[in-house]
Amino acid sequence: MRIGLGMPQLGFHVTGRCVASFVRSADALGYASLWVQEHLFYPIRNTSQYSGKYGTEVHGAYRSFFSPFELLSFAAATSERLTLGTSVVVAGYHRPVELAQRVATLDQLSEGRVVLGIGAGWSADEHAQSGVDFATRGDRLDEFIPALVRCWGPDPVEFHGSHFTIPTAEVQPKPFGARRPPLMSGMRSAAGLRRTARHFDMWNPTVGTGIPIADNLSWLREHQPEGAAPMRLVTRVYAARPAGSDDGVADGLDRIRAGLDESRALGAEEAIIECGFWAAITNERDWEALPEQLAEVVDDYR
């Protein structure tokens, strides 16, 4: 099983120096990938269900947040072989042509190392900031993915839909090696699973939450378009829960081991370890030491 790491991204203690050290260490120690997520700001009076399932109080780590594509570009320049992924960016904060160009540029600069995780998002406040009607985000995403993929195909590109129109145009650059970067979904609702089966290559659920991952994965594979490669499973493992009820596990390393055990039992091809909410990470030196600290744990699973 491949092991990836969530990058230093959340919190006032994240610095360029610790990000560079973290990336170089992860590359040297044989981790498979680095991952980022996306938010725009920390709402003082949040009105949405945090992460779509908790209360309205957003985790304090989000008070400072590095932008995902700039962070991945820095990681691309600081590493040689690590896969660079988003888990996830929010479709409502982007337009298909703009995102297609940014992802293709990063894919060219990294020589084909990009995975695009993209979702519908949960924050009404951030959608409002982006000028997008929160109630339309699902329908918008169903149109967004085909328009995005069209931009990565042969020129000229043209697309006409209810939400997006691309006039006949050349859209460059194309992804590295003239192949489409893999698309990854973290959606878990009934509608989200239908979208995942229809549009995506990879599914990225969080382990340890009690959701029926194996059953959902079987359903996804049964409902993919004819001829599609079987849906790939990439799990998400937290050293500390971002919110919600306590699971009774006090030690972050024990929680990681439990998550990796579950991921392996599910047949995941990769597990992403996220430490951004872990109280043990309090300064940039903790981030710099983290890949080495986790190496002894994860070596039993690779």
Secondary structure, 3 states (H helix, E strand, C coil): CEEEEECCCECCCCCHHHHHHHHHHHHHCCCCEEEECCCCCCCCCCCCCHHHCCCCCCCHHHHCECCHHHHHHHHHHHCCCCEEEECCEEHHHCCHHHHHHHHHHHHHHCCCCEEEEEECCCCHHHHHHCCCCHHHHHHHHHHHHHHHHHHHCCCCEEEECCCCEEEEECCCCCCHHHCCCCEEECCCCHHHHHHHHHHCCEECCECCCCCCHHHHHHHHHHCCCCCCCCCEEEEEEECCCCCCCCCCCCCHHHHHHHHHHHHHHHCCCEEEEECCCCCCCCCHHHHHHHHHHHHHHHCCCC
